[in-house]
Amino acid sequence: MGDEFRRLRLVALNIDGVLLNDTFSPVIHRFITGRGGAYTEDTERAVFSQPRRIAGQRMAEALGGVMSGDEALAAYFRERDRYLAEHPVRIQAGAVDLLHRLRGLGLSTVCYGGLGKEHFTAFLGAYEDLFDAPGYVCTDAFRPGLHEIVTEYFGLKHEQVLFVDDVARVAEEARLLGMPFVGMPTTFEHSHQRALMRRAGVRRLIDGLDAIDEGLLRAVDADAAAGTLWGG
């Protein structure tokens, strides 16, 4: 193990789009455009990383109110089930190696996302011993949930937790709270998240989990200690 980190204590990893492949962007795009709606930056900003109830309402609004929020949410999950039959959920390349790397560096790790813990157990349960209790935090009731994870679940300060996420709305919250953040935007061709993250001032955008190495972590730690995580 190397020298202790000056600020970082915990790395919080989003589940879908970071540890698991992105199975949300393609389905939301298909759901909206397949019903005649426009898929724009505003659509993504309105829907992504929202509580499920609100996401349903926003998808219904994107379709001109032809269905209720509850109807849109139910239809979306039916659409997702059909998509997953052809494009199964899988663990991202480098995910398990990253978990071992964080352990070796003495950093705690937690996973979070908007679905229930059964989703985590189904796809990452075999590696639960590489996460720190509670292992997984469902943020549906308080999305994006950064402040709650840091303070209520781990009793840490904002600058002590690095969040890795694929959604710009989470980056915006991290900047507002002065928290470390690494963006891993989806490669989905119709996604606006990379552009939105750049606009939000994200300094570190990665294309794969292998990029989260000791060098990157220590650079983030140095910025956290110096108060230079987000610049001016």
N, C-alpha and C positions, 0 to 999 in steps of 0.2 A: 504494500500500500504506500502511496506517495504521501507527501506532506498534507496536512489537514487543509481543507478549504477555509478561506477567511470568512465567507458569508454563507455559501450554499450548504444546505443540510438535506434537502429533499428535492427530488425530481418527480413532477406530476405529469403523467403521460396520458393523453387522450386515447380512448380505445379505438373508435372507428375513424379511420383515416390516418392514424399514427401507428398503433400496435397492430391493428387489423386493417385490411384494405378498405378503401372508400366504397361503401355500398349505398351511400345516401345521395351524393350529388347526381349520379346517373339516374336514380329513380325519381328524384324530385324533378329533374329536367324532363324526363319522359312523362311523368304525371302531368306537368303543367303544359308542355308543348303539345302533348297528345290530345289535350282537351281544348286546344286553341289559344292558350295563354302565352304571354311573352315571358321569356326567361332572361332576366336582366341582372345587373349588379344590385339594383334595388330589391329584386326578388330574393336573391341570396341573402342580402343583409337582413331582410324582413323575416326569413324563415330559419336560417341556420343558427344552431346553438340557442334555440328558444325552447321553453317548456313545450311539451308535445301539444298541449291544449292551444297555446298561442300559435305554434307552427301550423296547426290545422286551420285556424282562423285566417292566417296569412296566406296559406295556399288557396283557401276558398276565395279570398279577396283577389288573388292573382287571376282567378278564373271568372271574375266579375260577379261573384256572389250567387252562382247558379246552384251551389250547395252550401250547407251549413259547415261550420268548422269541424264539428264532430263527424259529419259525413265525409268531408275531405280527408280527415285523418284516417278514418276506417278504410277509405278507398286507396289512400296512399299505402297503407300497410299491406293491403291485398296486392297492390302493384309491386311492392317490395318482395313479397313472397314469390311472385312469378319471376322477378329478376334474379333472385337468389337461386332458383331452380337451375338457371343457366350459368350464373356467375356466383359460385359459393363464397362464403366468408372464408378468408385465409389469414394466417399470421404473416405480417410483413417480413420481407427479407431483412435480416439483421436484428429483429426484435429481441430474440432470446439472447443473442450475444450482447446486446445493449444492457439487458437486465443484469447479466453476469458482470459486465464492465462496471456498472454503477455500484454493485455490491463490492467489487474489488477495490473501488475508490473510496469506500466508506460512506457513500451517500444512500439515504433512504429513498424508497420508491413507492409511488402509489399510482393507481390507474383510476380514471374517471370518465364519465360519459352520461348520456341522457337516458339510456335504457336501463332496465333493472339488472341486479347483480347476476341473475341467471344467464345473461348474455356474456358477462365476463367469465363465469364458471364454465360455460359451454366451450369457449374457445381458448381461454387462458388459464383455466383451472389447474392444468397440469404443471403450471409454473407459479402457482400461488405462493410457494415458499420464497420466491424471489421478490415479493412485494411485502411492504410493511403494513401492519394492521391499520385500518380495516381491509386493506388489499385493494378494494374497489369502492368508489364513492359514486352513487347515482345522484346526479345534479339536476334532475328534471324539475324539482320543486324550487330550485334557486339558481338557475342558469344565469350567467356562465359559471358561477360557483367558485371563482378563484379565492376571494376573501374568506369564504366559508371553509374551504379545504385547508387553507393556511392556518387560520385562527381557531376554528372550532374543532377540527379533526386532529391537528398536529400542534397547536399552541405555539406557532412560529411567527416570525415577522415577515412582512411581504417580501423583503429583499432576500430572504433565505430559501425561497422556493422557485425553482425553474419550471415553467410550464412549457410543454411541447404540444402544439395543437395545429390543426389544419384549417382553422376558421379565423378570419380576420376580426370578427367581433370579439373573440377572446383576446386577440392581440390588443385591441383598443382598450379593453378592460385592464389588461396587464399594464399598459402604458399609463392609464389613469391612476393605477395603484402603485406605480413605480416598481413593478415586479419584473424579474428576468423572464424572457420569452424567446423561444425558437420556433419559427414557423416552418411547417412542412405541408405546403399547399398541395392539393390533389393534382394529378396529371390529367384529370378528366378534361377533354378538349373544350367543353363549353363553360368551364369554371371561370369565375372572376376572382377567385380568392388570392391568387398570387399578386395581381394588380392591387387589390384592396389592401393586402398586407404591406406592400411597398408604400402605398399612400398613408397607411397608419404609422409608418416610420420603423417597421421591423428591420433590424440591422442584420439578423442572421436568418436566412432562408436556406433550407436544406432540401435535397431531393431524395434522401434515403437516410435510414437510421445509422448507418456506418459513419456518417458525418459527425455524430455526437460522440466524439472521442475525448480523451483526456485534455487535449489541447483546447478544444472548443469549450469544455466545461470550466477549465481554469481561466480562459479569457472572459467568460460570462461572470465567473466569481470575482475576477479583478474589477470588472465594470460595476458589479454590485457593491464592492467595497469602496470604490471611488465615486459612486453616485453618477456614473456615466452610462447607464444602461440604455437610455433613450435619446441622449443628446439634447439639443435645444428645442 
